[in-house]
């Protein structure tokens, strides 16, 4: 039986022809690159350690390889150099050195051609194939037996990538007397879903045994009936190590399931919340905003006060505004969702289900209407109320900076997923007990989908609405799901490696490991997703979090999870369709402060219709089936429910 354990990595056992399995490492976290290079990044094919000193500048000069479009050069060259050095150390090759040099020349030419291609989708998968062919042809390397578990992991924030790399390096499993180690390929987080999609669509799921990805790819792949992702339903429900029932049912359903079956293990979940300075709200007699309209009103009032009296909180609202940043499109979607979706998940946010799923109209996108125009106006107003001098709009996306500013007392309000981590005792300089935190602001006006106009939210119209503080209005609230990490297993791998890949990701998501990165202040992406993480307050306090603030945070996070009016992360089947759709929202957010909202909403609608009519992106049948599965719409019935009970 397989037995997972955490042990230092040992040399891989020899294959049938006497060679040992090569180790491929494609990315090193920035702080550790020097140390890793000094130690050597791989084992040689003959079982010997790779050279300890890597003269990288000279090798780069000799190879002169360009990077793929928009990707760092190091991600291309490091795996190549590691394999070249390992292969060059191999013993017993029957090919003379001249023949190997000719092979190397051909291989460099093939990679150079790949690097200069205008289409970067599938770059990593194709590069792996080139390297595999090279080692087989030039060094007679036998890949029929692979004693390493191959996994794909995201190269995201440096702390998270370091944590994943350390986990992979120290994890191993045993099968009898054989030790199986994990070899991780790190791919930039914005590229990883595209790479996995390419791998699955081209029937190359055998090249990796499992991977971390964002949940939207489930709809893209499974909605198009593409093979390659293993059904994990029977495994997770019977696994005491994972403790599947200990994960919130909302997390299990929203992140892991497709058409009532489990295809992924949730590893990280994000929860966006609204935080504010209770002390300053009380001192300046400000009312806590319940809608995004009121957030913009408070921001205008705050910016009109004497800067000298703000007690250091120079900025009204800290959010991430970088143009092209995926956080920007989610912020716009969140504001719009409060007005567009008010009758639950099956009502849909992106498309009206009656028009798209029943009438099969590509004009069903909910964009050219009063709700989207008002959302764009509010987004532009909040942008104008943001920090000055404003960060470069073309700079890289770094949402953690906005929350650090809040934790250091520079902002009155903040919105997003990173609030609790920045209020750890290692960072916060404000009084943490004087921080208020709630579910995201909602809206007292909602979209009449027939007229395209906004109308007052009523209890009958908005069944999930809450009463306003003064009891005079109904406030619709929609929870938007996005940007989480889930783990999948390839069903094309040999059964042994399917089992080992499951164990690898099961251990990563198990309760103790989940606690470790949940409480780590640098791993800002994590939010609680297990029942015990909402009840064990002493464990939070022992890790350096404020008891009073954590109590408020956990209450708000649980309320957000339990909101039945939630917008699932976008999962539509097609060739890059999900990313193309989100780009429309992202571009609109980047222009919200500079372009009239009515014109911008029309541009969004026109762009969406053009996209949906592009036969290279999707078909109407694929779009309908995947969107119906995404919102739980029963195409064979009355449009309600769908999916059945959560396993």
C-alpha positions in Angstrom: 0.0 0.0 0.0 1.1 3.6 -0.6 2.2 5.5 2.4 2.7 9.2 2.3 5.5 10.6 4.4 7.5 13.8 4.7 11.2 12.9 4.2 14.1 14.6 2.5 14.3 13.9 -1.2 16.5 10.9 -2.1 18.1 10.0 -5.4 15.5 8.4 -7.7 15.9 4.6 -8.3 17.3 3.4 -11.6 15.0 2.6 -14.5 15.2 -0.7 -16.4 18.1 0.5 -18.6 20.2 1.6 -15.6 19.4 5.3 -15.8 17.7 7.2 -13.0 14.7 9.5 -13.6 15.5 13.1 -14.4 14.2 15.8 -12.1 12.7 18.9 -13.8 12.4 22.1 -11.8 11.1 25.0 -13.9 10.9 27.9 -11.4 12.5 28.9 -8.2 11.0 31.4 -5.7 13.0 34.7 -6.0 14.5 34.7 -2.5 15.9 31.2 -2.9 17.2 31.1 -6.4 20.8 31.7 -5.3 20.7 29.1 -2.6 19.1 26.5 -4.8 21.5 27.1 -7.6 24.4 26.7 -5.2 23.1 23.3 -4.1 22.3 22.1 -7.6 18.8 21.8 -8.9 18.5 18.2 -10.1 19.9 14.7 -9.8 22.0 13.5 -12.8 20.6 10.8 -15.0 23.2 8.4 -13.6 22.2 9.1 -10.0 25.1 11.6 -9.4 24.4 15.1 -8.1 24.3 17.8 -10.8 27.3 20.3 -10.7 27.0 22.6 -7.7 28.2 25.7 -9.5 26.2 26.8 -12.5 27.8 29.5 -14.7 24.5 30.8 -15.8 25.6 34.1 -17.6 28.0 32.2 -19.9 25.4 29.5 -20.7 22.8 32.2 -21.4 25.2 33.9 -23.7 26.0 30.7 -25.6 22.4 29.6 -26.0 20.9 33.0 -26.9 17.3 31.7 -26.5 14.4 34.2 -26.4 11.5 33.8 -23.9 8.0 32.9 -25.0 5.7 35.9 -25.4 5.3 37.8 -22.1 7.0 35.1 -20.0 10.3 35.5 -18.1 13.4 34.1 -19.7 14.4 32.2 -16.6 11.2 30.1 -16.9 12.4 28.9 -20.3 16.1 28.4 -19.6 16.3 26.9 -16.1 14.6 23.6 -16.9 16.5 23.4 -20.2 19.9 24.0 -18.4 19.0 21.5 -15.6 18.2 18.8 -18.1 21.2 19.5 -20.3 23.6 19.3 -17.3 21.9 16.2 -16.0 22.0 14.6 -19.5 25.6 15.5 -20.1 26.5 13.7 -16.9 24.7 10.5 -17.9 26.8 7.4 -18.2 26.6 4.6 -20.7 25.3 6.6 -23.7 26.1 4.8 -27.0 26.0 8.0 -29.0 29.4 9.7 -29.6 29.9 13.3 -28.4 29.7 14.7 -32.0 26.3 13.0 -32.5 25.1 14.5 -29.2 26.2 18.0 -30.2 24.3 17.6 -33.5 21.2 16.6 -31.5 21.7 19.6 -29.2 21.9 21.9 -32.2 18.6 20.5 -33.5 17.0 20.8 -30.1 18.0 24.4 -29.6 16.6 25.3 -33.1 13.3 23.7 -32.2 13.0 25.5 -28.9 14.0 28.8 -30.5 11.2 28.3 -33.0 8.8 27.6 -30.2 9.9 30.6 -28.1 9.3 33.0 -31.0 5.8 31.8 -31.7 3.1 34.4 -31.3 0.8 31.9 -29.5 2.1 31.1 -26.0 -0.7 28.7 -25.1 0.7 25.3 -24.5 4.3 26.6 -24.5 5.3 24.6 -21.4 3.7 21.4 -22.6 5.3 21.6 -26.0 8.7 22.5 -24.4 8.4 19.4 -22.2 7.8 17.3 -25.3 10.9 18.8 -27.1 13.1 18.0 -24.1 11.7 14.5 -23.7 12.4 13.8 -27.4 15.9 15.3 -27.1 16.9 13.1 -24.2 15.4 10.0 -25.8 17.1 10.6 -29.2 20.5 12.0 -28.1 21.1 10.1 -24.8 18.9 7.0 -25.3 17.0 7.9 -22.1 14.2 5.5 -21.3 11.0 7.2 -20.1 8.9 4.1 -20.0 9.3 4.0 -16.2 9.0 7.3 -14.4 9.8 7.1 -10.7 8.8 10.7 -10.0 5.4 12.2 -9.5 4.9 15.0 -11.9 2.7 17.9 -10.7 2.0 21.4 -12.0 1.8 24.2 -9.4 1.2 28.0 -9.7 4.0 30.5 -9.6 2.1 33.1 -7.7 3.1 35.4 -4.8 6.6 34.5 -3.6 5.5 33.3 -0.2 2.9 30.9 -1.6 5.3 29.6 -4.3 8.0 29.0 -1.7 5.5 27.1 0.5 4.4 24.9 -2.4 8.0 24.3 -3.4 9.1 23.3 0.1 6.0 21.0 0.4 6.8 19.3 -2.9 10.5 18.9 -2.1 9.8 17.3 1.2 6.8 15.1 0.2 7.3 11.5 -0.8 5.3 8.2 -1.0 6.4 4.6 -0.8 5.2 1.6 -2.8 6.8 -1.4 -1.3 10.5 -0.7 -1.3 10.2 2.1 -3.9 10.2 5.8 -2.9 8.3 8.1 -5.2 9.2 11.8 -5.0 7.3 14.8 -6.3 8.7 16.9 -9.1 6.9 20.2 -9.5 6.7 22.4 -12.6 5.9 26.0 -11.6 3.9 28.0 -14.2 2.9 31.7 -13.8 -0.6 31.9 -12.2 -2.1 33.9 -15.1 -0.8 31.2 -17.5 -1.5 28.0 -15.6 -5.1 27.4 -16.6 -4.2 28.0 -20.3 -1.4 25.5 -20.1 -3.6 22.8 -18.5 -6.4 23.5 -20.9 -4.0 23.1 -23.8 -2.7 19.9 -22.3 -6.2 18.4 -21.9 -7.6 19.5 -25.2 -4.6 17.9 -27.0 -4.8 14.6 -25.1 -1.5 15.2 -23.3 -2.8 14.7 -19.7 -0.4 11.8 -19.4 2.5 14.3 -19.2 1.4 15.4 -15.7 -0.1 13.4 -12.9 -2.0 16.3 -11.3 -2.1 20.0 -11.0 -3.4 23.0 -9.1 -5.6 25.3 -11.1 -8.4 27.9 -10.7 -11.9 26.5 -10.6 -13.2 28.1 -13.8 -11.3 25.6 -15.9 -13.6 22.8 -14.6 -16.4 24.3 -16.6 -14.2 24.9 -19.7 -13.0 21.3 -19.8 -15.8 19.3 -18.4 -18.5 21.4 -20.1 -16.8 20.5 -23.4 -16.6 16.9 -22.4 -12.8 16.8 -22.7 -11.3 13.8 -21.0 -8.4 14.0 -18.5 -9.7 15.0 -15.1 -10.4 12.2 -12.7 -13.7 11.9 -10.9 -12.8 12.0 -7.2 -16.2 11.5 -5.6 -15.7 8.1 -4.2 -12.2 8.9 -3.0 -12.9 12.1 -1.1 -16.1 11.0 0.6 -14.3 7.9 2.1 -11.0 9.5 3.1 -10.6 10.2 6.8 -7.3 12.0 6.2 -8.9 14.6 4.0 -11.9 15.0 6.3 -14.1 15.9 3.4 -17.2 16.6 5.6 -15.1 19.1 7.6 -14.9 21.4 4.6 -17.8 23.8 4.4 -20.5 22.5 2.0 -20.5 25.8 0.1 -16.8 25.4 -0.6 -17.2 21.8 -1.7 -20.0 22.7 -4.0 -18.6 25.9 -5.5 -15.0 24.9 -6.0 -14.9 21.1 -6.5 -18.1 20.0 -8.3 -19.5 19.8 -11.8 -22.9 18.3 -12.5 -23.1 16.8 -9.0 -19.7 15.0 -9.1 -16.5 15.9 -7.3 -13.5 16.5 -9.7 -11.2 18.6 -7.5 -9.9 19.0 -3.9 -10.2 22.6 -2.6 -6.8 23.8 -1.4 -7.5 27.5 -0.9 -10.6 29.6 -0.8 -10.9 33.4 -0.9 -13.6 35.6 0.8 -13.9 39.3 -0.1 -15.1 41.5 2.8 -15.4 45.2 3.6 -13.4 46.6 6.5 -13.4 50.1 8.0 -12.0 52.1 10.9 -14.6 52.0 13.6 -12.8 54.6 15.6 -12.7 57.2 12.9 -16.3 56.5 11.8 -17.4 57.2 15.4 -15.1 60.2 15.8 -16.4 61.9 12.6 -20.0 60.7 13.0 -20.0 58.7 9.8 -22.6 56.0 9.1 -21.2 52.6 8.1 -22.1 52.1 4.4 -24.5 49.3 3.5 -24.4 49.9 -0.3 -21.7 50.8 -2.8 -23.5 54.1 -3.3 -23.0 54.8 0.3 -19.3 53.8 0.1 -18.8 56.4 -2.6 -20.7 59.0 -0.5 -18.5 58.3 2.6 -15.4 58.5 0.4 -16.5 62.0 -1.0 -17.2 63.2 2.6 -13.8 62.0 3.9 -11.8 63.5 1.0 -13.5 66.8 1.8 -12.4 66.9 5.4 -9.3 68.7 6.6 -6.3 66.3 5.8 -4.7 67.4 9.1 -7.6 66.0 11.1 -7.7 62.5 9.5 -5.3 61.0 12.1 -3.1 59.5 9.3 -5.9 58.0 7.2 -5.2 60.2 4.2 -7.1 58.0 1.7 -10.8 57.2 1.9 -10.8 53.9 0.0 -7.9 51.6 -0.6 -8.4 49.1 -3.5 -6.3 47.7 -6.3 -6.7 49.8 -9.4 -3.8 48.5 -11.6 -5.0 48.5 -15.2 -5.2 45.0 -16.5 -5.2 43.5 -13.0 -7.7 40.6 -12.6 -8.7 42.1 -9.2 -10.0 45.1 -11.1 -12.5 43.0 -13.1 -13.7 41.2 -10.0 -14.2 44.5 -8.2 -16.4 45.7 -11.1 -18.3 42.4 -11.2 -18.9 42.6 -7.4 -20.4 46.1 -7.6 -22.6 45.2 -10.6 -23.7 41.9 -9.1 -25.5 43.6 -6.2 -27.8 45.1 -8.8 -28.0 42.4 -11.5 -28.4 39.2 -9.5 -31.0 39.1 -6.7 -33.0 35.9 -7.0 -30.2 33.3 -6.4 -27.6 31.5 -8.3 -29.9 30.2 -11.1 -30.9 33.8 -12.0 -27.4 34.2 -13.4 -25.2 37.3 -13.5 -23.3 37.1 -16.8 -26.2 36.1 -19.0 -29.9 36.0 -18.6 -30.8 32.3 -18.5 -34.2 32.8 -20.2 -32.6 34.5 -23.2 -29.4 32.4 -23.5 -30.5 29.0 -22.4 -34.1 29.0 -23.7 -34.2 31.5 -26.5 -30.6 30.7 -27.5 -29.8 34.4 -28.1 -26.2 35.6 -28.1 -27.4 39.0 -27.1 -28.3 37.7 -23.6 -25.2 39.3 -21.9 -26.3 41.6 -19.0 -24.1 44.5 -20.0 -26.0 47.3 -21.9 -28.3 48.3 -19.0 -28.7 50.8 -16.2 -27.2 48.4 -13.6 -23.9 48.1 -15.5 -23.8 51.8 -16.2 -24.3 52.6 -12.5 -21.6 50.0 -11.6 -19.1 51.7 -13.9 -19.9 55.1 -12.5 -19.4 53.9 -8.9 -16.2 52.2 -9.9 -14.9 55.4 -11.5 -16.0 57.4 -8.4 -14.1 55.0 -6.1 -11.1 55.1 -8.3 -11.1 58.9 -8.1 -11.4 58.7 -4.3 -8.3 56.4 -4.1 -4.7 57.1 -3.1 -2.8 60.1 -4.4 -0.3 60.2 -6.0 -1.9 57.3 -7.7 0.2 54.2 -8.5 1.2 53.7 -12.1 -1.9 52.2 -13.7 0.2 50.0 -15.9 2.2 48.6 -12.9 1.9 45.0 -11.9 -1.1 43.9 -9.8 -0.3 43.8 -6.1 -3.5 43.8 -4.0 -1.5 43.2 -0.8 -0.2 46.8 -0.9 -3.7 48.3 -0.5 -4.3 46.2 2.6 -0.9 47.0 4.0 -1.8 50.7 3.7 -5.0 50.0 5.6 -3.2 48.0 8.3 -0.7 50.9 8.7 -3.5 53.4 9.3 -3.4 55.1 5.9 -7.0 54.3 4.7 -10.5 54.8 6.1 -11.9 51.8 4.2 -10.7 48.7 2.3 -12.3 45.9 0.3 -11.1 42.5 -0.7 -9.8 39.1 0.6 -6.5 40.1 2.4 -7.8 42.0 5.4 -7.1 39.5 8.2 -3.6 38.7 7.2 -2.5 42.3 7.0 -3.9 42.8 10.5 -1.6 40.2 12.0 0.5 41.5 14.8 3.6 41.4 12.5 2.2 44.1 10.3 -0.6 46.1 11.9 0.1 49.5 13.5 -3.6 50.4 13.9 -5.7 49.4 16.8 -6.9 46.0 15.5 -9.9 45.9 17.9 -11.1 49.1 16.4 -11.5 47.6 12.9 -15.0 46.8 11.7 -15.5 44.1 9.1 -18.7 43.1 7.3 -20.0 41.3 4.2 -19.5 43.3 1.0 -21.8 46.3 0.5 -25.0 45.6 -1.4 -27.6 47.6 -3.3 -31.1 48.9 -2.6 -31.8 49.1 -6.4 -31.9 46.1 -8.7 -32.2 45.5 -12.4 -35.5 45.0 -14.1 -34.3 42.7 -16.9 -37.3 43.5 -19.1 -36.9 47.3 -19.2 -33.1 47.4 -18.4 -33.8 50.0 -15.7 -33.1 50.0 -12.0 -36.1 49.5 -9.5 -36.3 49.5 -5.8 -35.4 46.2 -4.1 -38.4 44.7 -2.2 -38.8 41.6 -0.1 -40.8 40.0 -2.8 -38.4 40.9 -5.6 -35.2 40.2 -3.6 -35.9 37.1 -1.5 -32.3 37.0 -0.1 -32.2 40.7 0.8 -31.6 42.1 4.3 -33.2 45.0 6.1 -31.2 48.2 6.1 -30.1 49.5 9.5 -33.0 52.1 9.6 -35.5 49.4 8.6 -36.7 51.5 5.6 -35.1 49.6 2.7 -34.2 46.2 1.5 -30.5 45.6 0.7 -29.7 43.0 -1.9 -26.4 41.2 -1.4 -24.6 38.9 -3.8 -21.5 37.0 -3.0 -19.0 36.7 -5.9 -16.8 33.6 -6.0 -13.4 33.9 -7.6 -9.7 33.2 -7.6 -9.3 30.0 -5.5 -7.0 27.1 -6.0 -8.2 23.5 -6.5 -6.3 20.3 -7.1 -7.1 17.8 -9.9 -5.7 14.4 -10.8 -5.1 13.1 -14.3 -7.1 10.0 -15.2 -4.7 9.3 -18.0 -1.8 8.5 -15.7 -1.1 4.9 -14.7 -3.3 3.9 -11.7 -0.3 3.9 -9.3 0.4 7.6 -10.2 -3.3 8.5 -10.0 -3.2 7.2 -6.4 0.0 9.0 -5.6 -1.2 12.3 -7.1 -4.4 12.1 -5.1 -2.3 11.5 -1.9 -0.1 14.4 -2.7 -3.0 16.9 -3.0 -5.0 15.2 -0.3 -2.1 15.8 2.2 -1.8 19.4 0.9 -5.5 20.1 1.7 -5.7 18.0 4.9 -6.7 19.8 8.2 -3.2 20.4 9.7 -1.7 21.7 6.4 -4.8 23.8 5.8 -4.3 25.4 9.2 -0.6 26.1 8.5 -1.1 28.3 5.5 -4.4 29.7 6.8 -2.6 31.2 9.8 0.7 32.2 8.1 0.6 36.0 7.8 2.6 36.0 4.5 0.2 33.7 2.7 -2.4 36.4 2.2 -4.5 34.4 -0.3 -5.9 31.9 2.3 -9.3 32.2 3.9 -11.0 29.7 6.4 -12.9 26.9 4.6 -13.2 24.2 7.3 -15.8 24.2 10.1 -13.1 23.9 12.8 -11.4 27.0 11.4 -14.5 29.1 12.3 -14.8 27.7 15.9 -11.2 27.3 17.2 -10.6 31.0 18.1 -7.7 30.2 20.5 -5.7 28.8 17.7 -6.0 32.1 15.8 -5.0 34.1 18.8 -2.0 31.9 19.5 -0.9 32.6 16.0 -0.8 36.4 16.5 -4.3 37.5 15.5 -6.5 39.8 17.6 -9.2 37.9 19.4 -11.8 40.6 19.0 -11.1 41.4 15.3 -10.9 37.6 14.5 -14.3 37.0 16.0 -15.8 39.8 13.8 -13.9 38.5 10.8 -15.0 34.9 11.1 -18.6 36.0 11.6 -18.5 38.1 8.4 -16.7 35.4 6.4 -19.2 32.7 7.4 -22.1 35.0 6.5 -20.6 35.5 3.1 -20.2 31.8 2.5 -23.8 31.1 3.7 -25.4 33.7 1.4 -27.5 31.6 -1.1 -27.4 34.5 -3.6 -23.9 33.8 -4.8 -22.3 34.3 -8.3 -20.2 31.3 -9.2 -16.8 31.9 -10.8 -17.1 32.1 -14.5 -17.0 28.6 -16.1 -17.8 28.5 -19.8 -16.5 26.1 -22.3 -14.5 27.3 -25.3 -11.1 28.2 -26.5 -10.0 30.7 -23.9 -13.5 32.0 -23.6 -13.5 32.5 -19.9 -10.4 34.7 -19.9 -11.7 36.6 -23.0 -15.0 37.4 -21.2 -13.2 38.5 -18.1 -10.9 40.7 -20.2 -14.0 42.7 -21.3 -14.8 43.5 -17.7 -11.1 44.2 -16.9 -10.7 46.6 -19.8 -14.0 48.4 -18.8 -12.7 48.8 -15.2 -9.5 50.3 -16.5 -11.5 52.9 -18.5 -14.3 53.6 -16.0 -12.9 56.9 -14.7 -12.1 58.2 -18.2 -15.0 57.1 -20.4 -18.8 57.9 -20.1 -20.6 54.9 -18.5 -23.3 54.7 -21.2 -20.8 54.5 -24.0 -18.6 52.0 -22.1 -21.5 49.7 -21.4 -22.4 49.6 -25.1 -18.7 48.8 -25.9 -18.8 46.0 -23.4 -22.0 44.6 -24.9 -20.7 44.9 -28.5 -17.5 43.2 -27.6 -19.3 40.3 -25.9 -21.6 39.7 -28.8 -18.6 39.7 -31.2 -16.8 37.3 -28.9 -19.7 34.8 -28.7 -20.1 34.8 -32.5 -16.5 33.9 -33.0 -16.5 30.2 -34.1 -12.9 29.8 -32.9 -13.9 30.6 -29.3 -17.0 28.5 -28.7 -20.2 27.2 -30.1 -23.7 28.1 -28.9 -24.3 24.6 -27.7 -21.1 24.5 -25.6 -21.8 27.9 -24.1 -25.4 26.9 -23.2 -24.5 23.6 -21.6 -21.5 25.0 -19.6 -23.3 28.1 -18.4 -26.3 26.0 -17.3 -24.0 23.7 -15.3 -22.3 26.8 -13.8 -25.5 28.4 -12.5 -27.3 25.1 -11.7 -30.0 25.6 -14.3 -31.9 22.5 -15.3 -32.2 22.5 -19.0 -34.7 19.7 -19.0 -37.0 21.2 -16.4 -38.2 24.5 -15.0 -34.7 26.1 -14.7 -34.4 25.5 -11.0 -32.1 23.5 -8.9 -29.6 21.3 -10.7 -26.7 19.3 -9.4 -28.4 17.5 -6.6 -27.1 17.2 -3.0 -23.5 18.1 -2.2 -21.4 14.9 -1.5 
